């Protein structure tokens, strides 16, 4: 089971970073390159504890759907989303936010298990872990950009 750990320093308060990270609308912006759409569940605004969203996106040339649910949340410190249904055997994504002097450290811990046993493990080594890391980094760059330059008002109101 690969674990991806990312830390992103953002010059903005934790509550803004927290809300941007659970914004369905910002997620769509950060994944535009995959044609990602929210097609069921919470499809816009902020996702909350106990809510789910089903995404449809193009990865590796194929459209896929994935449903995740927010299973834990304490605003503005952390939330966890987990896959309910999708291409992975499982995934668990914890988002943590720690603020000091107006600077927030956003920490992502993403654990996933690929399907297909040994073939899935080979895919992890060859390309999947790198692909997933790049998706998360790209998303964090967008969160940072929106938080730091005031564009957060475009998606949070």
C-alpha positions as CSV (number, residue, x, y, z in Angstrom):
1,X,0.0,0.0,0.0
2,X,1.8,3.2,-1.2
3,X,1.6,6.2,1.1
4,X,2.1,9.7,-0.4
5,X,3.0,12.4,2.1
6,X,3.0,16.1,1.0
7,X,3.5,19.2,3.0
8,X,2.6,22.6,1.4
9,X,3.3,25.9,3.1
10,X,0.6,28.5,2.5
11,X,0.6,32.2,3.4
12,X,-3.0,32.2,4.5
13,X,-5.1,31.3,7.5
14,X,-5.9,27.6,8.1
15,X,-9.7,28.1,7.8
16,X,-9.4,29.4,4.3
17,X,-7.0,26.5,3.3
18,X,-9.4,24.0,5.0
19,X,-12.4,25.3,3.1
20,X,-10.6,25.5,-0.2
21,X,-9.5,21.9,0.2
22,X,-13.0,20.6,0.6
23,X,-14.4,22.9,-2.1
24,X,-16.0,20.8,-4.9
25,X,-15.7,23.9,-7.2
26,X,-11.9,24.3,-6.6
27,X,-11.4,20.6,-7.1
28,X,-13.0,20.9,-10.5
29,X,-10.6,23.8,-11.3
30,X,-7.5,21.9,-10.1
31,X,-8.4,18.8,-12.2
32,X,-9.6,20.5,-15.4
33,X,-6.9,18.7,-17.3
34,X,-8.7,15.4,-16.6
35,X,-12.1,16.8,-17.5
36,X,-13.2,16.0,-13.9
37,X,-16.9,16.5,-13.1
38,X,-18.9,16.0,-9.9
39,X,-21.8,13.9,-11.1
40,X,-23.6,12.7,-7.9
41,X,-23.7,13.5,-4.2
42,X,-22.3,16.9,-3.3
43,X,-21.7,18.4,-6.7
44,X,-20.8,22.0,-5.7
45,X,-19.9,24.1,-2.7
46,X,-18.2,22.6,0.4
47,X,-18.4,18.9,1.2
48,X,-19.1,18.2,4.8
49,X,-18.9,15.3,7.2
50,X,-20.9,12.3,6.1
51,X,-21.3,13.6,2.6
52,X,-20.1,11.9,-0.6
53,X,-19.2,13.0,-4.1
54,X,-19.0,10.9,-7.3
55,X,-16.4,12.1,-9.7
56,X,-16.1,11.3,-13.4
57,X,-12.6,12.0,-14.9
58,X,-10.4,10.8,-17.7
59,X,-7.2,9.1,-16.5
60,X,-4.9,7.2,-18.8
61,X,-7.2,7.8,-21.7
62,X,-10.2,6.2,-20.1
63,X,-13.2,7.8,-18.3
64,X,-13.6,6.5,-14.8
65,X,-15.9,7.2,-11.9
66,X,-14.9,7.3,-8.2
67,X,-17.1,8.0,-5.2
68,X,-15.5,9.3,-1.9
69,X,-17.0,10.1,1.4
70,X,-15.9,12.5,4.2
71,X,-15.6,10.2,7.2
72,X,-13.9,12.5,9.7
73,X,-13.7,16.2,10.2
74,X,-12.7,18.8,12.7
75,X,-12.7,22.3,11.2
76,X,-10.2,23.8,10.6
77,X,-7.7,21.2,11.7
78,X,-8.4,18.1,9.5
79,X,-10.7,16.0,7.5
80,X,-10.5,12.6,5.9
81,X,-12.1,11.3,2.7
82,X,-12.2,7.7,1.8
83,X,-13.1,5.9,-1.4
84,X,-16.5,4.2,-1.4
85,X,-16.5,2.9,-4.9
86,X,-14.0,3.3,-7.8
87,X,-10.9,2.0,-9.6
88,X,-8.7,1.6,-6.5
89,X,-9.1,-1.4,-4.1
90,X,-9.2,1.4,-1.5
91,X,-7.9,4.8,-0.6
92,X,-7.8,7.0,2.5
93,X,-6.8,10.7,2.3
94,X,-6.2,12.8,5.4
95,X,-5.9,16.6,5.0
96,X,-4.3,18.4,8.0
97,X,-3.9,22.1,8.6
98,X,-1.6,23.7,11.1
99,X,-1.4,27.4,11.4
100,X,1.3,29.6,13.0
101,X,1.6,33.3,12.6
102,X,-0.8,33.3,9.6
103,X,1.1,30.6,7.8
104,X,-0.6,27.3,7.3
105,X,1.2,24.0,6.8
106,X,-1.1,21.7,4.8
107,X,-0.2,18.1,5.1
108,X,-1.7,15.4,2.8
109,X,-1.4,11.8,3.7
110,X,-2.8,9.6,0.9
111,X,-2.8,5.8,1.3
112,X,-4.1,3.7,-1.5
113,X,-4.3,0.1,-2.6
114,X,-4.3,-0.7,-6.3
115,X,-6.5,-3.4,-7.7
116,X,-5.3,-6.5,-9.4
117,X,-2.8,-7.8,-6.8
118,X,0.7,-8.1,-8.1
119,X,-0.2,-6.3,-11.4
120,X,-1.4,-3.4,-9.3
121,X,1.8,-3.3,-7.3
122,X,3.8,-3.3,-10.5
123,X,1.7,-0.4,-11.8
124,X,2.4,1.5,-8.6
125,X,6.2,1.2,-9.1
126,X,6.1,1.9,-12.8
127,X,3.7,4.9,-13.0
128,X,0.7,5.1,-10.6
129,X,2.4,6.4,-7.5
130,X,4.1,9.1,-9.5
131,X,0.9,10.0,-11.3
132,X,-1.1,10.2,-8.0
133,X,1.6,12.4,-6.5
134,X,1.5,14.7,-9.4
135,X,-2.3,15.0,-9.2
136,X,-2.0,15.9,-5.5
137,X,0.8,18.4,-6.0
138,X,-1.1,20.1,-8.8
139,X,-4.2,20.4,-6.6
140,X,-2.1,21.8,-3.7
141,X,-0.6,24.4,-6.1
142,X,-4.1,25.6,-6.9
143,X,-5.2,25.7,-3.2
144,X,-2.0,27.7,-2.4
145,X,-2.6,30.1,-5.3
146,X,-6.3,30.7,-4.5
147,X,-5.5,31.1,-0.7
148,X,-2.6,33.5,-1.1
149,X,-3.9,35.8,-3.8
150,X,-7.4,36.4,-2.6
151,X,-9.0,34.3,-5.4
152,X,-10.5,32.1,-2.6
153,X,-13.4,34.6,-2.7
154,X,-14.3,33.3,-6.2
155,X,-15.1,29.8,-4.8
156,X,-15.9,30.4,-1.1
157,X,-17.9,33.6,-1.6
